[in-house]
Amino acid sequence: MRDHLLVRHWQIVALLILVAVSLAAPLIAPYDPLSARNGDELLPPSAQHWLGTDLIGRDVLSRTLYGGRQTLLVAVLALLVAGIPGTLIGLLAGYLGGWVDRLTMALLDALLSIPALLLAMSTLAISGRGLAQVALAAGFAALPGYARLVRANVLPVRSSLYLEATRALGARPQYLLFRTLLPNVTLDLIGALTVVLGWTLLNAAALNYLGFGGDPGIPEWGAMLAEARQVFRVAPWVAIAPGTAIMLTLMLINALADSLIRPHSR
């Protein structure tokens, strides 16, 4: 048990360091991430530019640090888009059961039959381009799967004896939902939300890679990978930095999610 807690705390600390470094980008980035310098195009890593420069002479390290702010912000906003309505939908479907549950699950299954990235792109076709729209689309794509996870965790609690006893004492539905059901599944939902954070980050990066993020000059990890396609063979360092940042962040998030899942759920 102690080893499990140590691993979990290490992952939390690592993620907090990642967030802190991204937030402190204006203080620690050596160059302006938007400033292009003639004559500095595609410079390899050196003492002056630790991670090299890109196609128009911008410092890759500075852009990667600033890109973390954009990528993590979009992922967290997408998590809120999926998490708040997804929790409510899953709670109501699991608690009410009957035709409400069947109808809700039919709608969620219909959405789940569409690949998440395609669903997000369809949402962007309606809402337009931009980082806020990417957050909305990535969150909407993650909502059906998360809502099903919430419902699956609610069902065993709904049929428990203490919930029946609370209902027999005359507790109102609102009390049963938010004071009895929700607290009993909170730990499981935290683990599920951590998984969803990984989904939203990956989908948001993919959408920005495909050019849905709006201004291509804004530093964002997915958009940086898209720009690096043109020069990958001659300057692979342009892609290595944002690609490694995405990979390490996803590894930390997934490892944290695994440590938060209850042993009986594994």
Backbone as a ProteinNet text record, in pm:
[ID]
protein_1_A
[PRIMARY]
MRDHLLVRHWQIVALLILVAVSLAAPLIAPYDPLSARNGDELLPPSAQHWLGTDLIGRDVLSRTLYGGRQTLLVAVLALLVAGIPGTLIGLLAGYLGGWVDRLTMALLDALLSIPALLLAMSTLAISGRGLAQVALAAGFAALPGYARLVRANVLPVRSSLYLEATRALGARPQYLLFRTLLPNVTLDLIGALTVVLGWTLLNAAALNYLGFGGDPGIPEWGAMLAEARQVFRVAPWVAIAPGTAIMLTLMLINALADSLIRPHSR
[TERTIARY]
83.7	0	86.9	196	284.1	351.5	395.8	458.6	361.3	233.5	131	115.8	114.5	99.2	220.8	341.1	461.8	462.9	423.7	417.8	318.1	201.3	99.2	147.4	211	258.8	367.9	453.5	557.3	495.7	390.5	326.2	259.2	197.2	133.6	238.2	349.3	456.9	512.4	531.7	584.2	489.2	359	261.8	257.7	268	269.2	392.5	506.1	627.1	606.7	545.8	518.9	429	323.5	232.1	304.4	385.1	456.8	554.4	624.9	719.4	645.2	529.4	451.3	400.5	352.1	301.5	413.5	532.9	646.4	721	664.4	731.8	777.8	697	744.8	870.6	892.1	1007.5	1131.3	1112.2	1227.1	1258.9	1166.9	1194.7	1304.1	1406.5	1518.2	1485.8	1382.7	1350.2	1199.3	1161	1020.4	977.4	872.5	834	778.8	741.6	685	786	903.8	1002.7	1084.3	1075.2	1153.4	1281.1	1389.9	1519.9	1580.7	1603.2	1667.4	1809.9	1844.3	1976.7	1985.7	1879.8	1880.3	1789.4	1752	1658.8	1723	1649.9	1686.2	1826	1859.3	1986.3	1974.6	2075	2068.8	2085.8	2056.1	2075.1	2218.1	2228.1	2358.7	2348.5	2458.5	2457.4	2365.9	2349.8	2263.6	2117.3	2090	1953.7	1956.1	1917.3	1933.7	1861.2	1746	1669.5	1663.9	1750.2	1754.9	1650.2	1636.9	1537.2	1453.3	1340.1	1249.2	1270.8	1172	1184.6	1207.1	1155.8	1171.5	1256.5	1334.2	1430.8	1380	1265.9	1215.1	1276.4	1302.2	1365.4	1268.2	1308.9	1220.3	1194.2	1294.5	1274.3	1169.8	1181.2	1084.6	944.3	933.1	801.3	744.2	829.9	781.8	731.7	803.9	760.7	627.7	616.8	490.9	381.1	418.2	318.9	254	327.7	268.1	151.4	160.9	50.4	-75.5	-59.7	-175.4	-233.5	-146.6	-193.6	-264.2	-203.8	-263.8	-392.1	-395.4	-516.5	-631.9	-606.4	-711.3	-757.6	-663.9	-699.9	-785.8	-752.2	-830.4	-969.3	-977.8	-1109.2	-1194	-1132.1	-1204.5	-1249.3	-1166.5	-1204.4	-1329.2	-1337.9	-1457.5	-1580	-1561.2	-1672.4	-1724.7	-1634.6	-1676.2	-1720.4	-1650.6	-1671.5	-1800.2	-1834.3	-1951.9	-2081.3	-2110.9	-2234.2	-2226.7	-2107.5	-2094.8	-2128.1	-2084.2	-2117	-2266.9	-2328.9	-2473.1	-2552	-2514.7	-2585.5	-2571.8	-2450.5	-2428.6	-2501.3	-2503	-2575.3	-2724.1	-2782	-2926.3	-2963.8	-2886.7	-2918.2	-2907.2	-2801.2	-2782.9	-2883.5	-2922.6	-3015.8	-3159.8	-3201.9	-3341.8	-3372.2	-3278.8	-3302.2	-3418.8	-3477.7	-3596	-3571.7	-3675	-3666.5	-3565.4	-3544.6	-3444.1	-3305.5	-3276.6	-3147.4	-3132.2	-3235.1	-3227.3	-3208.8	-3284.1	-3272.4	-3134.8	-3089.3	-2957.9	-2847.1	-2852.4	-2749.2	-2754.8	-2874.4	-2886	-2819.7	-2842	-2780.3	-2628.2	-2582.6	-2438.5	-2372.5	-2439.4	-2384	-2375.8	-2476.1	-2473	-2352.7	-2324.7	-2208.5	-2078.1	-2076.5	-1955.6	-1925.9	-2027	-2003.6	-1923.6	-1914.6	-1835.7	-1697.2	-1589.4	-1455.3	-1442.7	-1375.4	-1369.2	-1314.3	-1208.2	-1148.6	-1243.5	-1315.7	-1412.4	-1527.8	-1571.4	-1677.6	-1631.7	-1507.5	-1454	-1443.3	-1400.1	-1389.1	-1526.4	-1626.9	-1763.2	-1812.7	-1778.7	-1815.5	-1748.3	-1621.7	-1549.2	-1603.1	-1658.5	-1718.7	-1837.2	-1900.5	-2014.7	-1969.6	-1876.9	-1838.4	-1729.7	-1653.6	-1544.7	-1411.5	-1306.4	-1170.8	-1134.2	-1033.4	-985	-957.2	-873.1	-837.7	-957.5	-1045.7	-1165.3	-1255.8	-1268.5	-1350.9	-1288.7	-1155.2	-1087.7	-1116.3	-1113.3	-1144.9	-1287.7	-1380.7	-1520.4	-1534.7	-1469.6	-1481.8	-1417.7	-1297.8	-1230.4	-1308.9	-1368.3	-1449.7	-1576.7	-1641.3	-1764.6	-1736.3	-1620.8	-1585.1	-1559.5	-1512.3	-1483.5	-1605.3	-1708.4	-1825	-1897.7	-1929.1	-2006.2	-1936.8	-1807.8	-1735.8	-1730.1	-1710.1	-1704.6	-1840.9	-1947.6	-2082.1	-2115.3	-2072	-2094	-2016.4	-1895.6	-1818	-1887.5	-1943.5	-2016.3	-2135.6	-2213.2	-2330	-2289.2	-2180.8	-2136.3	-2098.1	-2044.7	-2009.7	-2130.5	-2234.1	-2354.5	-2441.4	-2447.7	-2540.2	-2523.5	-2401.7	-2390.9	-2435.8	-2411.9	-2450.3	-2601.4	-2665.1	-2810.5	-2884.6	-2832.9	-2900.7	-2851.8	-2771.8	-2718.1	-2824.4	-2804.7	-2902.4	-2908.6	-2794.2	-2798.1	-2867.5	-2860.3	-2934.5	-3084.2	-3122.5	-3263.6	-3313.4	-3228.9	-3268.7	-3284.8	-3194	-3204	-3329.4	-3361.2	-3483.1	-3606.8	-3604.2	-3719	-3743.4	-3638.8	-3653.5	-3711	-3738.3	-3801.8	-3706	-3582.9	-3486.1	-3529.2	-3508.5	-3545.4	-3447.2	-3492	-3401.6	-3272.3	-3282.7	-3161.9	-3061.6	-3113	-3026.2	-2961.2	-3040.6	-2987.5	-2879.5	-2902.2	-2806.5	-2674.3	-2683.5	-2563.4	-2504.3	-2580.6	-2529.1	-2504.9	-2559.6	-2541.9	-2470.4	-2527	-2465.9	-2329.2	-2326.2	-2203.3	-2084.7	-2100.1	-1984.5	-1931.8	-2019.2	-1976.5	-1904.1	-1912	-1841.3	-1733.9	-1711.3	-1618.6	-1477.7	-1426.7	-1290.3	-1275.2	-1374.6	-1369	-1376.5	-1456.8	-1471.1	-1344.1	-1270.9	-1144	-1047.5	-1041.5	-958.2	-1005.3	-1138.8	-1193.7	-1164.6	-1175.7	-1148.4	-1001.5	-913.6	-772.4	-749.3	-818.2	-810.9	-863.8	-976	-1036.7	-942.4	-867.6	-770.7	-668.7	-624.4	-533.8	-599.6	-727.4	-800.6	-807.5	-848.9	-870.1	-738.5	-630.7	-501.8	-459	-472.6	-431.6	-519.8	-651.2	-741.8	-719.4	-696.8	-672.6	-543.8	-439	-313.4	-332.2	-410.6	-436.4	-513.8	-612.2	-691	-605	-518.1	-427.4	-326.7	-285.3	-196.2	-262.6	-393.9	-468.1	-504.9	-470.3	-490.3	-619	-686.5	-813.1	-794.8	-671.6	-648.8	-650.8	-669.2	-672.8	-537.1	-484.6	-358.8	-244.1	-181.4	-73.6	52.4	65.4	185.4	185.9	68.3	61.3	132.1	224.5	293.7	199.1	184.8	103.7	163.9	170.8	248	199.8	70.2	18.7	48.9	29.7	58.8	208.1	292.6	437	475.5	410.9	437	396.1	283.8	238.8	341	393.6	493.8	621.8	653.8	778.7	774.6	656.2	647.2	730	731.3	798.3	949.8	1005.1	1152	1203.1	1119.6	1158.6	1286.4	1303.2	1420.3	1550.3	1542.6	1665.6	1683.5	1573.3	1580.3	1484.6	1515.2	1422.7	1401.3	1494.9	1480.3	1357	1308.5	1189.3	1067.5	1062.3	949.7	974.7	1100.8	1131.5	1084.8	1104.7	1069.9	919.8	831.2	687.8	637.7	691.2	648.7	683.2	804.3	844.9	761.3	729.1	646.6	508.9	446.8	316.2	327.5	429.4	445.5	465.8	555.1	581.9	460.1	388.6	269	163.1	140.8	42.7	85.3	213.6	261.6	236.7	261.8	238.4	90.1	6.3	-137.9	-191	-151.2	-200.3	-149.7	-24.4	27.8	-45.2	-76.2	-152	-291.8	-355.5	-490	-488.7	-387.3	-377.8	-362.5	-286.1	-265.6	-388.4	-476.4	-596.3	-711.8	-704.2	-812.3	-808.6	-922.7	-929.2	-884.9	-818.9	-774	-886.7	-1006.3	-1115.9	-1168.4	-1126.5	-1172.3	-1077.2	-959.1	-860.2	-893
-121.2	0	125.8	119.7	235.8	261.6	152.5	168.4	229.2	186.9	240.5	390.7	435.4	577.6	656.7	598.7	668.3	688.1	584.1	594.7	701.7	701	798.6	939.8	961.3	1094	1139.3	1047.5	1084.6	1132.3	1066.8	1105.6	1242	1265	1394.8	1505.4	1481	1580.2	1607.9	1502.7	1520.7	1603.6	1577.8	1655.9	1800.8	1822	1958.6	2034.2	1965.2	2028.8	2066.1	1976.3	2003.2	2125.3	2131.9	2246.6	2374.4	2366.9	2484.8	2536.9	2446	2487.3	2554.6	2499.2	2558.9	2697.3	2711.6	2841.4	2944.2	2896.8	2987.8	3013.9	2972.6	2989.6	3133.3	3236.6	3373.6	3408.8	3339.4	3369.3	3289.2	3168.6	3080.5	3059.1	3093.2	3075.4	3173	3125.8	3214.9	3314.2	3285.7	3372.7	3391.7	3492	3511.9	3398.6	3323.3	3209	3247.9	3374.3	3419.2	3494	3519	3601.2	3516.4	3550.7	3482.4	3561.6	3489.7	3554.9	3511.1	3607.7	3578.3	3528	3421	3362.9	3255	3240.2	3138	3020.5	3006.7	2901.1	2762.5	2670.9	2528.9	2506.8	2585.3	2562.8	2439.8	2352.7	2235.3	2276	2185.8	2216.5	2262	2367.5	2424.9	2494.5	2554.9	2627.6	2749.2	2806.1	2923.5	2883.7	2778.1	2726	2578	2549	2414.9	2307.5	2341.5	2245.1	2284.7	2376.3	2418.5	2523.6	2552.2	2648.2	2583.5	2648.3	2590.8	2652.9	2634.8	2672.2	2820.9	2904.5	3049.1	3110.9	3028.1	3079.9	3100.3	3044.2	3056.8	2949	2984.6	2892.6	2781.2	2655.6	2541.4	2522.7	2543.2	2528.6	2626.7	2752.4	2853.7	2819.4	2774.1	2739.4	2615.4	2521.9	2403.7	2440.6	2529.5	2572.6	2646.7	2741.1	2813.8	2721.6	2626.1	2533.3	2449	2419.9	2345.7	2419.4	2551.9	2630.6	2614.4	2627.5	2617.9	2476.7	2376.3	2238.4	2194.6	2223	2181.9	2259.2	2388	2466.8	2411.3	2381.7	2325.9	2191	2107.7	1975.8	1987.5	2080.5	2097.6	2152.6	2249	2300.5	2189.8	2106.4	1993.5	1895.3	1877.4	1789.7	1841.9	1973	2031.5	2011.8	2027.7	2008.1	1865.7	1768.7	1628.6	1591.9	1645.1	1599.1	1645.4	1772.4	1824.1	1764.4	1779.3	1716.8	1564.7	1507.7	1362.3	1302.1	1368.3	1321	1327.3	1438.1	1453.5	1351.3	1331.6	1235.5	1094.3	1056.4	922.5	899.3	1000.7	989	968.9	1051.7	1043.4	911.6	869.9	744.9	626	623.7	512.2	509.8	626.9	633.5	608.9	673.9	663.8	529	476.3	348.4	357.5	243.9	240.9	299.7	367.1	420.7	533.8	608.7	715.6	656.6	548.6	482.1	424.7	360	298.7	403.1	512.7	618.6	684.9	712.6	775.7	688.1	558.8	467.2	451.5	455.6	446.4	566.8	685.8	806.3	803.2	761	753.9	649.8	536.2	432.5	481.1	559.9	614.8	707.6	789.5	878.2	799.5	693.5	612.4	532.7	512.7	440.4	524	653.9	743.9	758.8	739.5	759.9	897.6	902.5	1026	1142.8	1118.9	1227.9	1277.2	1185.4	1224.6	1301.9	1260.5	1332.7	1473.5	1486.2	1618.3	1705.7	1648.3	1724.7	1768.2	1683.9	1721.4	1837.8	1836.4	1947.4	2076.6	2066.8	2185.4	2237.8	2149.6	2194	2285.9	2268.5	2352.4	2476.5	2458.1	2567.7	2657.6	2609.6	2689.2	2655.8	2726.4	2698.6	2788.3	2745.2	2821.2	2728.4	2773.9	2689	2660.7	2759.3	2736.3	2633.4	2642.5	2545.9	2405.9	2398.9	2269.2	2207.3	2288.6	2238.5	2185.9	2259.8	2216.4	2084.8	2074.8	1954.6	1833.6	1851.4	1739.6	1694.1	1788.3	1751.5	1679.5	1726.8	1661.7	1519.9	1499.9	1366.2	1269.7	1321.7	1235.9	1214.4	1296.4	1291.5	1156.7	1095.5	969.9	858.4	840.8	735.1	759.3	885.5	916.6	899.2	942.3	927.1	779.8	693.6	549.6	497.4	548	508.1	550	670.8	717.6	627	598.8	511.9	374.7	318.7	186.3	185.5	295.7	304	329.7	392.1	422.9	299.3	211.2	97.5	10.9	-28.9	-109.7	-35.6	95.6	173.8	191	204.2	223.3	107.7	-12.9	-130.8	-168.5	-82.9	-114.7	-96.2	-164.8	-160.5	-22.7	43	172	277.9	266.5	361.2	335.1	207.6	173.7	223.4	211	258	409.5	479.1	625.5	667.8	595.9	625.6	598.4	490.6	455.6	559.2	630.1	734.1	863.2	864.5	980.3	1081.3	1040.9	1133.9	1173	1298.1	1347.2	1296.2	1291.7	1245	1325.7	1459.4	1541.2	1499.6	1467.8	1423.9	1290.3	1199.6	1067.9	1078.6	1167.7	1181.9	1242.4	1356.4	1435.2	1416.1	1357.5	1335.9	1189	1100.4	957.1	888.6	900.8	834.7	894.6	1025.3	1089.3	1069.2	1089.9	1067	924.1	827.8	688.2	646.9	727.5	695	798.2	894.2	1003.4	954	861.4	813.3	746.5	667.7	604.1	707.8	812.5	914.8	997.3	1017.3	1089.5	1013.1	881.8	800.4	807	802.1	809.3	944.7	1051.5	1184.9	1199.9	1134.4	1139.5	1071.1	959.3	892.6	985.1	1050.6	1141.6	1257.7	1304.3	1411.2	1368.4	1244.1	1193.1	1190.3	1147.1	1146.6	1286.7	1383.1	1518.7	1582	1555.4	1612.1	1556.5	1425.5	1363.8	1410.8	1416.5	1461.2	1608.1	1690.7	1832.6	1852.2	1778	1787.8	1741.4	1635.3	1585.3	1687.8	1752.2	1852.8	1973.2	2014.7	2124.5	2082.5	1957.9	1905.1	1913.3	1890.7	1894.7	2036.7	2135.6	2274.3	2337.8	2277.7	2333.2	2435.4	2459.5	2545.9	2693.9	2732.2	2874.5	2924.3	3027.3	3090.2	2989.1	2957.1	2857.5	2905.4	3034.7	3085.9	3067	3042.3	3024.1	2894.9	2898.9	2775.5	2678.6	2562.7	2454	2324.7	2224	2104.8	2038.1	2022.1	1959.8	2041.9	2173.8	2261.7	2262.7	2253.1	2247.9	2121.1	2010	1886.4	1900.8	1969.6	1989.9	2072.1	2177	2259.3	2180.5	2087.4	2011.5	1908.7	1877.3	1778.7	1819.6	1949.4	1997.2	1976.3	1973.7	1973.8	1856.3	1754.8	1648	1577.3	1556.9	1481.1	1558.3	1689.5	1768.8	1828.5	1842.3	1902.2	1829.2	1704.4	1626.7	1684.8	1768.4	1824.9	1914.3	1966.6	2052.2	1972.1	1844.9	1758.9	1683.6	1656.4	1573.5	1640.4	1771.3	1839.7	1834	1881.6	1873.3	1730	1641.8	1502.3	1436.1	1462.3	1406.9	1465.4	1594.1	1657.3	1592.2	1568.1	1501.3	1360.8	1286.9	1149	1141.5	1223.9	1220.1	1262.4	1363.9	1409	1300.1	1234.7	1126.1	1008.8	977.7	869.4	900.8	1024	1062.9	1058.2	1110.3	1110.6	968.5	882.6	744.9	667.9	691.4	625	672.7	802.6	854.6	796.1	787.8	729.4	585.3	510.7	371	360.3	451.3	445.8	491.2	567.9	616.1	517.2	422.4	324.3	231.6	208.1	120.5	-20.2	-89.2	-225.6	-318.5	-299.9	-390.3	-363	-246.9	-214.3	-267.3	-314.4	-360.3	-499.8
0	0	0	82.1	89.4	-44.9	-111.4	-242.7	-342.1	-334.6	-424.8	-404.7	-279.7	-251.1	-297.7	-280.4	-324	-474.7	-547.9	-693.4	-734.3	-670.4	-705.9	-676.8	-562.4	-527.5	-623.8	-667.8	-763.6	-894	-938.6	-1063.5	-1050.7	-936.4	-913.9	-912.7	-842.7	-837.1	-976.7	-1055.5	-1190.9	-1276.6	-1265.6	-1342.3	-1295.3	-1164.5	-1112.3	-1161.6	-1168.2	-1221.8	-1368.1	-1444.2	-1585.6	-1601.4	-1520.7	-1526.9	-1485.9	-1379.2	-1331.1	-1436.1	-1502.3	-1607.1	-1722.5	-1758.6	-1867.5	-1829.5	-1706	-1661.9	-1649.8	-1616.6	-1598.8	-1728.8	-1841.2	-1970.4	-1995.8	-1964.3	-1989.1	-1909.4	-1797.3	-1712.6	-1750.9	-1803	-1826.4	-1974.4	-2063.3	-2206.6	-2249.8	-2318.6	-2354.7	-2466	-2547.3	-2660.7	-2670.4	-2746.4	-2780	-2873.6	-2838.4	-2922.2	-3058.2	-3075.5	-3202.5	-3288.6	-3233.8	-3303.4	-3400.8	-3529.7	-3633.6	-3660.3	-3679.8	-3699.6	-3832.5	-3920.1	-4048.5	-4025.1	-4093.8	-4079.3	-3973.7	-3892.1	-3786.6	-3820.5	-3945.9	-3983.5	-3970.3	-3907.4	-3898.4	-3840.6	-3739.4	-3670.6	-3581.4	-3579.5	-3492.1	-3345.9	-3253.4	-3110.4	-3081.8	-3000.9	-2968.9	-2834.2	-2790.7	-2664.1	-2671.3	-2789.8	-2805.8	-2816.3	-2887.8	-2902.3	-2862.9	-2740.4	-2684.7	-2765.3	-2821.4	-2901	-3047.9	-3088.8	-3227.5	-3260.5	-3390	-3437.5	-3546.6	-3576.8	-3675.7	-3813.5	-3899.5	-4040.5	-4061.2	-3970.7	-3988	-3877.3	-3808.4	-3712.3	-3571.7	-3536.4	-3399.9	-3310.3	-3185.5	-3091.5	-3052.7	-3074.7	-3050.5	-2901.8	-2817.2	-2672.9	-2622	-2663.4	-2619.5	-2666.8	-2789.9	-2842.9	-2772.9	-2735.4	-2664.4	-2525.2	-2456.8	-2323.6	-2331	-2423.5	-2439.7	-2491.8	-2575.7	-2628.7	-2521.8	-2413.9	-2303.8	-2241.5	-2233.7	-2177.2	-2261.5	-2392.5	-2481.5	-2480.8	-2492.1	-2502.1	-2374.8	-2259.1	-2132.3	-2104.5	-2140.1	-2119.6	-2201.5	-2328.3	-2414.1	-2360.1	-2314.1	-2261.4	-2136.1	-2047.4	-1924.1	-1955.7	-2046.8	-2086.8	-2148.5	-2231.1	-2289.9	-2182.5	-2079.8	-1968.4	-1898.2	-1879.9	-1818.4	-1907.1	-2037.8	-2131.5	-2124	-2110.3	-2100.9	-1960.2	-1859.2	-1722.6	-1658.2	-1672.3	-1601.7	-1657	-1786.4	-1836.7	-1835.6	-1856.6	-1856.1	-1721	-1614	-1479.1	-1455	-1492.5	-1471.8	-1553	-1678.4	-1764.3	-1708.9	-1670.2	-1616.5	-1485.7	-1398.4	-1271.4	-1294.6	-1379.3	-1403.6	-1469.9	-1570.1	-1639.3	-1544.9	-1464.4	-1373	-1260.4	-1211.8	-1099	-1142.3	-1250.7	-1292.4	-1356.7	-1435.6	-1502.4	-1600.1	-1633.2	-1719	-1856.1	-1907.6	-2043	-2053.2	-1942.6	-1944.7	-1967.9	-1897.4	-1913.3	-2054.1	-2102.9	-2236	-2344.7	-2335.7	-2435.9	-2429.7	-2308.2	-2292.7	-2348.1	-2315.8	-2364.1	-2516.2	-2572.6	-2718.3	-2784.9	-2728.8	-2784.3	-2767.9	-2649.9	-2626.1	-2716.1	-2733.8	-2821.9	-2966.3	-3006.8	-3142.6	-3160.3	-3058.4	-3065.9	-3059.2	-2977	-2964.7	-3091.4	-3174.3	-3299.9	-3399.5	-3372.9	-3457.7	-3395.4	-3470.4	-3413.9	-3349.5	-3235.1	-3156.7	-3237.7	-3313.7	-3390.7	-3499.1	-3562	-3664.7	-3602.4	-3483.2	-3413.3	-3378.3	-3333.5	-3300.7	-3425.2	-3536.1	-3660.4	-3709.9	-3691.6	-3730.5	-3646.4	-3518.1	-3430.1	-3474.7	-3513.4	-3559.1	-3691.4	-3772.9	-3898.7	-3872.3	-3756	-3718.8	-3642.7	-3548.3	-3458.9	-3516.2	-3614.9	-3669.6	-3604.2	-3647.3	-3600.3	-3483.6	-3407.8	-3293.2	-3176.1	-3082.7	-2969.7	-2880.2	-2860.4	-2779.3	-2845.7	-2977.1	-3050.2	-3045.5	-3048.9	-3036.8	-2900.5	-2794.8	-2660.9	-2654.9	-2713.7	-2716.4	-2792	-2907.2	-2989.8	-2923	-2866.3	-2799.2	-2676.9	-2604.4	-2488.9	-2528.5	-2633.9	-2680	-2727.9	-2792	-2839.9	-2725.1	-2611.2	-2495.6	-2406.5	-2423.1	-2333.5	-2333.4	-2448.1	-2445.2	-2367.3	-2389.9	-2319.8	-2170.6	-2131.7	-1988.6	-1922.9	-1989.3	-1932.8	-1909.2	-1998.3	-1978.9	-1858.3	-1838.5	-1721.1	-1592.2	-1591.7	-1473.4	-1446	-1547.6	-1530.9	-1477.8	-1532.4	-1488.6	-1341.3	-1291.4	-1150.2	-1061.4	-1117.3	-1039.6	-1019.5	-1117.7	-1111.9	-986.9	-946.8	-824.7	-699.2	-695.2	-577.4	-571.9	-688.4	-692.6	-627.5	-643.1	-587.9	-449	-385.7	-253.5	-145.6	-33.1	75.8	140.6	158.2	226.6	142.9	9	-74.4	-63	-59.6	-41.3	93.4	196.6	329.5	330.8	263.8	256.7	181.7	74.7	-0.3	85.1	163.1	247.6	356.2	395.6	497.1	439.8	310.2	248.5	188.5	163.6	104.4	-36.5	-70	-202	-307.6	-434.3	-540.9	-549.5	-528.3	-534.6	-427	-309	-199.7	-234.4	-287.9	-323.2	-430.8	-527.8	-637	-590.8	-522.2	-496.2	-357	-264.4	-129.6	-97.8	-179.9	-154.6	-270.9	-390.9	-506.3	-541.6	-563.3	-611.3	-517.1	-384.3	-296.2	-300.3	-326.7	-326.7	-454.3	-556.9	-681.8	-714.6	-624.3	-653.3	-682.4	-600.9	-622	-758.3	-796.4	-928	-1039.6	-1018	-1121.4	-1136.6	-1027.8	-1038.2	-1128.4	-1109.6	-1198.2	-1342	-1361.4	-1497.1	-1560.9	-1482.6	-1535.9	-1575.6	-1502.4	-1538.7	-1673.2	-1695	-1825.7	-1934.9	-1906.9	-2004.6	-2035.5	-1935	-1959.6	-2064.7	-2057.5	-2160.7	-2297.1	-2300.7	-2428.4	-2487.6	-2403.9	-2454.8	-2499.7	-2426.6	-2467.1	-2602.1	-2619.4	-2745.8	-2861	-2838.7	-2944.7	-2979	-2876.3	-2901.5	-2981	-2944.6	-3019.4	-3163.4	-3182.1	-3317.8	-3400.2	-3338.9	-3410.4	-3447.5	-3357.4	-3390.4	-3496.5	-3493.6	-3597.1	-3734.3	-3736.6	-3862.9	-3904.9	-3822.8	-3861.7	-3814.6	-3715.7	-3668.1	-3556.3	-3514.6	-3399.4	-3428.5	-3552.9	-3584.3	-3630.9	-3564.6	-3603.8	-3597.5	-3710.8	-3709.8	-3639.4	-3616.4	-3550.5	-3400.5	-3339.7	-3195	-3156.4	-3059.5	-3020.5	-2950.2	-3007.8	-2950.4	-3001.5	-2916.2	-2951	-3079.6	-3096.2	-3217.5	-3341.2	-3331.3	-3444.5	-3476.8	-3374.4	-3397.7	-3474	-3441.7	-3515.7	-3662.3	-3685.3	-3823	-3901.8	-3839.2	-3907.3	-3933.5	-3842.8	-3855.3	-3967.6	-4019.1	-4127.4	-4248.4	-4275.8	-4397	-4393.1	-4271.4	-4260.5	-4177.9	-4158	-4065.5	-4109.7	-4238.7	-4285.4	-4267.9	-4279.8	-4269	-4129.4	-4053.3	-3919.4	-3825	-3788.8	-3705.4	-3566.9	-3519.3	-3384.9	-3372.4	-3483.9	-3479	-3433.7	-3470.8	-3432.4	-3302.7	-3271.2	-3154	-3025.1	-3012.7	-2887.9	-2857.8	-2947.3	-2915.4	-2909.2	-2994.3	-2990.3	-2858.7	-2809	-2679.6	-2566.8	-2575.2	-2471.8	-2464.5	-2579.6	-2581.3	-2523.6	-2565.6	-2520.3	-2369	-2314.6	-2171.3	-2090.3	-2138.5	-2066.8	-2064.2	-2176.9	-2181.8	-2094.1	-2091.6	-2005.9	-1859.1	-1818.3	-1679.5	-1645	-1735	-1709.4	-1700.2	-1791.5	-1790.3	-1668.8	-1629.6	-1510.2	-1385.4	-1379.7	-1266.1	-1263.4	-1379	-1385.4	-1337	-1376.7	-1334.5	-1183.2	-1123.5	-979	-900.7	-965.3	-897	-902.9	-995.5	-1007.1	-887.1	-828.9	-712.1	-749.3	-655.5	-685	-727.6	-672.8	-709.6	-848.6	-908.1	-1042.8	-1148.3	-1107.8	-1204.4	-1252.3
[MASK]
++++++++++++++++++++++++++++++++++++++++++++++++++++++++++++++++++++++++++++++++++++++++++++++++++++++++++++++++++++++++++++++++++++++++++++++++++++++++++++++++++++++++++++++++++++++++++++++++++++++++++++++++++++++++++++++++++++++++++++++++++++++++++++++++++++++++++

